Structure formats: structure tokens, C-alpha cells
Amino acid sequence: VQNLNSVAHAPTGRFAVPADDGIRVYDVGSRSWLTEIDEPDVDHALAFSDDGGLLLASTSPEAIRGGRAEAVATAVLDPVTGRTLHRLTGVQLDGAVFLDGGEHARGLRFDGATMTSTVQVLDVASGELGHAVTFEDFADHVAVTPDGSRALVATQPGGLALLEVDELLDATATVPSVERPIEPLDTILWIEWSEDGE
């Protein structure tokens, strides 16, 4: 296992982790490795769909710098068979959260690779990117409510911004105001919603 920062967990009890030659999927129930996915250049920003049936993976900045990948890409993978369902060239995820599972799942793309950060919806089935909201501050994390209605974005230094997902889907979302509830201002590395989304 290479980078434990990219571990993804599915409700089905499976974990996906980057490895030297791609991605490995571990099944907690059987305590065994389930699948080895031969995608060595897309082992970053792993994310499972809600039903565990899809896995997103993207090219890491290290793969570009180290020459392991010629161009950025994001792959939609079957974590059971290891098949690559779609490969979206030119799309890089710094993080992703699925809004819903299934064949036509939508993913919330979060790109914080530059000093500005973009949040937008990625249609996993078609590979098309939807409406984008760009923050002037670097963002570290995004979390979506369990019902998929709101997204909370953590920006530096110590900022939190709330987005309505419906507005992102309808292309009406604008950059929300950034609140800074933590003093002294510091980096927010992780955020999570309660089960009721409140």
C-alpha cells in the first residue's frame, strides 16, 4: 500500500487503497483482498458510490511530476471485477463525493490543486462536467449531507462555505460567503455531517 491518505471506504465493508501497480480493494467481511485494479496512473482521490458499486479514481499530481502519467485522467471503475467503465481524459479530481449511487450516479468534483478551488458536478455516466463554482481560497475538503442536498467546503484559512447541490445541478449556484468560525484561523483538514444533516 502506498498512500493511506487516498483510502476510500464503501458501506458494503470494502476499502480501496492505492498500490504500486494500481488500486487494491479489500473486503472486511472475508478479510481478504477482493480485486487488483490495473490502473497505475489513477490512484488518487478514491471515492465509492453510495451502493459501493462504482469507484472513482484520478491521476495524482505526483504521477504527473514523476512521469508515471502523460496526462490527467479520471477513471470510473467496477470495484468487484476491476473493469474500467469510463476513462475521462483531461479531468482531474482532488477529491470527490458521490451524490447518489447506481448506473447514472453523479459525483461532486472538487479540485483544490491550485490556489483557487473549483467545485462542480461530474456526471459519471457521460463524463460531462456541470456548472462550476470557483473559490478564491485554496480548499482542503468537501462533505455532502447524507441526503445529497448540501455541500460544505472547507477553505483556507479556517473557512467554511455552504453550497446547495440543487443550485449546482441547475447551474444557478454562485460563490457563497465564506464563514470563519475557528479562531485562531487555521487549516480545516476534515469535515463531516451528522446523520440528520443538521
Phi, psi and omega per residue, in radians:
V1 nan 2.374 -3.097
Q2 -1.660 -1.380 -2.973
N3 -1.902 1.839 -3.114
L4 -1.231 -0.194 3.083
N5 -1.209 -0.280 -3.096
S6 -1.791 0.251 -3.129
V7 -1.178 2.378 3.064
A8 -2.072 2.511 -3.117
H9 -2.111 2.352 3.106
A10 -1.873 2.604 3.100
P11 -1.052 -0.322 3.139
T12 -1.342 -0.026 3.123
G13 1.561 0.437 3.118
R14 -1.993 2.606 3.067
F15 -2.124 2.465 3.017
A16 -1.994 2.304 -3.112
V17 -2.357 2.527 3.063
P18 -1.260 2.496 3.109
A19 -2.276 3.113 -3.085
D20 -1.042 -0.631 -3.026
D21 -1.971 0.297 3.138
G22 2.569 -2.238 -3.094
I23 -2.288 2.427 3.075
R24 -2.050 2.427 3.139
V25 -1.951 2.179 -3.095
Y26 -1.900 2.336 3.118
D27 -1.794 2.069 -3.073
V28 -1.189 -0.666 -3.088
G29 -1.046 -0.788 -3.115
S30 -1.624 -0.104 -3.116
R31 0.939 0.834 -3.111
S32 -2.589 2.787 3.038
W33 -1.295 2.213 -3.059
L34 -1.563 -0.800 -3.021
T35 -2.514 2.541 2.937
E36 -2.024 2.058 -3.065
I37 -1.769 2.122 -3.075
D38 -1.481 1.323 3.089
E39 -2.393 1.235 -2.997
P40 -1.159 -0.360 -3.092
D41 -1.710 0.010 3.064
V42 -2.246 1.393 -3.087
D43 -2.206 0.497 -3.028
H44 -2.183 2.669 3.053
A45 0.954 0.877 -3.133
L46 -1.236 2.466 3.115
A47 -2.675 2.298 3.055
F48 -1.581 2.608 2.950
S49 -1.258 2.910 -3.055
D50 -1.039 -0.589 -3.124
D51 -1.592 0.030 3.126
G52 1.322 0.099 -3.057
G53 -1.515 -0.233 3.139
L54 -2.289 2.637 3.093
L55 -2.344 2.225 3.055
L56 -1.698 2.463 3.067
A57 -2.570 2.540 -3.050
S58 -2.301 2.878 3.082
T59 -1.222 2.357 3.118
S60 -1.540 2.651 3.044
P61 -0.992 -0.571 -3.140
E62 -1.169 -0.586 3.127
A63 -1.155 -0.634 3.110
I64 -1.212 -0.847 -3.110
R65 -1.128 -0.627 -3.096
G66 -1.499 -0.037 3.090
G67 1.454 0.133 3.123
R68 -1.323 -0.353 -3.137
A69 -2.338 2.389 -3.139
E70 -1.466 -0.539 -3.110
A71 -2.562 2.695 -3.140
V72 -1.242 2.623 3.120
A73 -2.793 2.765 3.012
T74 -2.211 2.355 -3.127
A75 -1.977 2.439 2.978
V76 -1.784 2.051 -2.951
L77 -2.059 2.672 2.964
D78 -1.639 1.939 -3.034
P79 -1.245 -0.216 -3.137
V80 -1.564 -0.867 -3.110
T81 -1.558 -0.363 -3.085
G82 1.456 0.063 -3.123
R83 -1.247 2.548 2.991
T84 -1.557 1.997 -3.095
L85 -1.439 -0.730 3.098
H86 -2.505 2.595 3.011
R87 -2.275 2.025 -3.018
L88 -1.783 1.681 -3.111
T89 -1.247 2.394 3.114
G90 1.535 -0.040 3.122
V91 -1.903 2.112 3.116
Q92 -2.098 2.331 3.109
L93 -1.839 2.330 2.958
D94 -1.656 -0.185 3.086
G95 3.134 2.688 -3.135
A96 -2.623 2.568 3.069
V97 -2.338 2.237 3.095
F98 -1.327 2.392 3.082
L99 -1.533 -0.565 3.060
D100 -2.724 2.754 -3.097
G101 -1.634 -3.085 3.080
G102 1.699 -3.077 -3.014
E103 -1.100 -0.624 -3.079
H104 -1.868 0.655 -3.105
A105 -1.078 2.566 3.031
R106 -1.941 2.393 3.096
G107 -1.934 2.556 3.061
L108 -1.633 1.935 -3.089
R109 -1.451 2.362 3.134
F110 -2.298 1.987 -3.111
D111 -2.033 1.837 3.128
G112 -1.987 0.459 -3.038
A113 -1.277 -0.402 3.112
T114 -1.879 3.135 -3.142
M115 -1.278 -0.187 2.913
T116 -1.895 2.688 -3.063
S117 -2.218 2.434 -3.113
T118 -2.013 2.327 3.040
V119 -2.085 2.208 3.119
Q120 -2.741 2.891 -3.100
V121 -1.582 2.322 3.076
L122 -1.906 2.129 3.047
D123 -1.402 1.875 -3.008
V124 -1.149 -0.581 -3.100
A125 -1.193 -0.718 -3.066
S126 -1.774 -0.361 -3.076
G127 1.445 0.125 -3.115
E128 -1.463 2.480 3.091
L129 -1.694 2.409 -3.135
G130 -1.667 -2.713 -3.086
H131 -1.040 2.417 -3.091
A132 -1.956 2.483 2.981
V133 -2.082 2.138 -3.060
T134 -1.921 2.245 3.102
F135 -1.730 2.455 3.118
E136 -1.252 -0.457 -3.140
D137 -1.597 2.631 3.034
F138 -1.122 2.360 3.129
A139 -1.923 2.530 -3.075
D140 -1.854 -0.474 -3.011
H141 -2.802 2.703 3.032
V142 -2.410 2.451 3.122
A143 -2.338 2.432 -3.110
V144 -1.936 2.466 3.103
T145 -1.056 2.701 -3.134
P146 -0.982 -0.515 3.122
D147 -1.543 0.008 3.065
G148 1.312 0.281 -3.034
S149 -1.595 -0.491 -3.080
R150 -2.353 2.601 3.091
A151 -2.173 2.323 3.099
L152 -1.888 2.208 -3.080
V153 -1.960 2.253 3.083
A154 -1.681 2.105 3.138
T155 -2.028 2.809 3.095
Q156 -1.652 2.542 -0.110
P157 -1.635 2.176 3.012
G158 1.110 0.517 -3.076
G159 -1.793 2.625 3.048
L160 -2.297 2.325 3.133
A161 -2.283 2.393 -3.083
L162 -1.858 2.234 3.127
L163 -2.045 2.435 3.002
E164 -1.543 2.095 -3.063
V165 -1.118 -0.641 3.113
D166 -1.018 -0.644 3.121
E167 -1.204 -0.604 3.048
L168 -1.118 -0.759 -3.125
L169 -1.172 -0.597 -3.120
D170 -1.546 0.030 3.129
A171 1.080 0.545 3.108
T172 -1.956 -0.038 -3.077
A173 -1.228 2.410 3.032
T174 -2.048 2.950 -3.122
V175 -1.165 2.069 -3.130
P176 -1.346 2.864 3.072
S177 -1.202 2.554 -3.116
V178 -1.780 2.085 3.077
E179 -1.618 2.568 3.140
R180 -2.168 1.467 -3.017
P181 -1.428 -0.150 -3.031
I182 -1.865 2.228 3.077
E183 -2.143 2.375 -0.088
P184 -1.210 2.765 -3.102
L185 -1.053 2.254 -3.089
D186 -2.578 2.998 -3.139
T187 -1.329 2.308 3.044
I188 -1.700 1.879 -3.035
L189 -1.486 -0.415 -3.062
W190 -2.651 2.412 3.040
I191 -2.349 2.622 -3.117
E192 -2.615 2.493 3.100
W193 -1.565 2.657 2.971
S194 -1.277 2.921 -3.068
E195 -1.078 -0.521 3.137
D196 -1.572 0.005 3.089
G197 1.269 0.245 -3.096
E198 -1.757 nan nan
